Amino acid sequence: MIVERTEHPSWLSNAYLLADEPGGRGVLVDGNGVADPLLQRVEEDEITVTDVLVTHGHPDHVEGVRALADRFGVGVRGPGELEDGEVVNAGRLEIRALSTPGHSQEHLAFVVNGSDCLTGDVLFRRTVGGTRGGGRTGFADLRRSILDRLLTLPPETRLHPGHREPTTVGEEREENPFVRVWRGLDPEGSEPCRVRGEEATLVLWAGDYDGGHKAWVRFASGEDAIVGGSQVDRT
C-alpha cells in the first residue's frame, strides 16, 4: 500500500495520498495547499484517484480540496457525507469511516485495510487535539474518541495524524501523556493557573506537535478542556 504525505511549512498540517499499488486506485485525504508532491506521485505511479476524503472542515485541512476533486472529476466526502462505519473502496483499499468527535463536532478518522488509520486532529504523536477550538465543550467526546475508538485498534496499527509525523496505537497507549493519565498510569496535576483570564487547575502540561505545549485544564465549574499552552498563565 502507498501512503504519501505532504506537510504545510507553517500550519504543519498533513495531506495524504493513499493507493493500493502503482497503476492502481487511490484516494486523496485532506488538503493543506501543498498538493504538488502528491499529484506528482499520482502521475508517476499512474494512480486513478476515485475520491477526495476529508477528516474535518477546519481551514488548514480543506485548503484546495475542491480543486483537487474537480481535477479528477470526483466528489469530496467527509463528515455529513459519510456515516460512522461506512466503507469507501478504492481498488484493493477498504477505507472505513470512524466517527471521532471532540476536536470538532463532526470529525472522522479513516481506518485503511485494518493496518493504518488517519486520525485527523484528534490524536497526534504524544499529544492530542484541542477541544472544539479550545472551548469547554468536546472534552468527553475527545477522550472517548481516543480511548474507546482509536486506541482499541490493534497496537501495531500505524497512525497518520493531521499534523506532523506518524506513530502507532501501541506507542500512544504507553507514551502519550494524556492517555497515560486517562488510563490511570500517571496522576493528575493540581497546579493553579489562569486560562484566558479565568481561574482553573492545570491537570496536565505536555508538549504539542508544533514544539509548544498543550494543556488539560479544569475550570471551577468542573468542566475540562484541552487548550494550547499559549492560553495558560502559570504565574
N, C-alpha and C positions, 0 to 999 in steps of 0.2 A: 504494500500500500504506500502511496505517495502522500506525505504531509509536508507541505511547503509553507513557510511562514515569512511574513514581512512585518517590520516594526516601524511605527512612525517615530522620527527622531526626537520630537518634542513631547507628544502625547504618550509615547511608549505603548500605544495600543497596537494590537496584532490583527492582521487579516490572514486568512488561510486559503490554500488550495488543497483539497482532498481528492485523490483519484485512485482507482483500483489498480491501474498499471499503465505504462506507456502505451499509447494507442487506444486506451480505454475511455471510460466515462468518469466524470468527476463533478464536484461542486465547489463553489467559492463561498467562504463563510466570513461575514462581516466585511466592512470597508473602512480603511484608515487613510485613504488618499495616496497610498503607496502601492499601487496595483501592478506597476510595470514588471517587477520580477516574477509575479505570479502569471501574468499574461505571457511573458517570455517562456516560462515553463510549459504553459498550455500549448504554445505554438511548437516548441521544440519536441515535446513528447506526443504531439498530435492528440491531445485530450479533448473529448467532446464534453463541454460544460452543459449540464442538464438543469441546474438550479443555482440560485444565489440565496443563501440562508443567512439569517440574522439572529443573534442571541438576544439583543435588546436594542431599544431605539435611541440610546444616547449618542450625541453627535460624533464623538470620536470612534464610534463603531459602525456608523452608517454612511460615512463620507464616501460618496461615489458609487454606492451600491446600485442606484437606479441606472446609472450609466453603464455599469457592468452588465446588468440584466438586459438592457437594450442592446448592448454589443453582441450578446449571444442569443438574443431572442427568447429569453426565458423569464420566469417570474421571480419576484422576491418573496421569500416565505420566512416568516418568523412568528413571534407572539401575535396571536389573533388569527393567523392563517394556519398554524399547526397546533394540534391538540397534544396534551400530555400523552406520551406513548405512541404517537403517530410515527410511522416509518416512511422515510424518503429513500428510495432505491436509485442508485446510480451505478449501472453495471453490476459489479460484484460488491459494491459498498451497500451496507444496510445501516442507515443513519436514523437513530431513534431519538425523537424529541423528548426531553425531560424537563418538566416544569420546575424551575428553581427560583421562585420569587425571593425578595429580600433587598437586594441592591436596587432593584426596580420592581414595581408591582407586577409587571409582566416580563418574565425573563426565562429563556430556555438554555439548557445545555444540550449538547448533541453527543450521544454515545455511538461510536463508529465500530461496527463489526465486533463489538464486545471487548475490544482491546484498547481503544483510545476514547477520550472524552474531551470535548471542547467546553470549557467551563464558563466562558464569558467573564463577567465581572463579579462573580460570586466567590470563587476560590482561586487564589494565586499561590505561587511558591512561597511558603512560610508566612502568608498573610491572608486576609480576607477582604471582601468588598465593603465599602461604606453602606450604611443602611439608608436607602432612598435619598441619596444625595446628602447624607449627614443628618437627616431628620430622625425623629424618635420612633417613627413607625417603621416596621420592617425587621426589627432585630430578631424576633421569634421566628419569622419566616426564613431569614438568612441562616440562623442556627440550624433550623430543621432541614433546609435545603442542603446544607453542607453535611451534617451528621447523618441524616436519615436517607438522603438520596445519593449524593456524590460519593461519600466515604463508605457506603455499603457496597460499592463496586469492588471487584477483586483487587487485592493490594497491588498487583502488578500492572493495573490499568494506567496507561500514560495519560496525564492530564495536560491539556494545552489551553492555558488561560488567555483572557482578553488582553493582558498586559505582560510583557516580558517572557521569561524562559519557562520551559515545561518542567513538570515534576511527576510524581506518581501518587496514587492513593495511599500506598504504604508509607511513603515518606511523610505525607501531610498528616496522617493519623498519629505519627510518632513525634514529628518535629515542628509542626505548626503551633506557635504559642497559643493561639485562640482555641484550637482544637484540644490542646493538652488541658487547658483549664476547663473547657466544656466536658471533657471526659473524666474530670476529677483527678488528673495526674499531677497538676500544679495548683497551688492555692490562688484565690482571688486576692487582688490588692485592695488597700483601703486608704490610699493617699487622697487627701482633699485636693480639689482643683476647681477651676472655673472653665466652663465651656461656653464660648460666645458671651461671656459676662455672667453666666448663671452658675451658681454653686453646684458641684457634683462630686462624685467619688471616682477616682481613677482605678478601675478594676484591673486593667491591663494596658501596659505601654510596650509596644512592639515595633519592629521595623516594618517598612512598607516597600512595595515593589520599586518605587522611584528613588530609594535611598533615604527617604524621610521616615516618618513614623505614622503609625495607625494606632488609635486608642479605643478601648472599650470603656465607656463611661456610664455611670448610673446617676440619674438625677434624684432630687429629694422626693419626687413622686413615686420613685421605684422603677421608672421607665429606664430602659437601657438603650444605648445607641453605639454604633461603630462610626467614628469620625476621624478625619485627618488630623494628624498631630498638630498642624498649624492652628487648629481651632481650640487647642487646650492650653490654658495658662496654669503652669505648675508652680508658680511663685506664690 
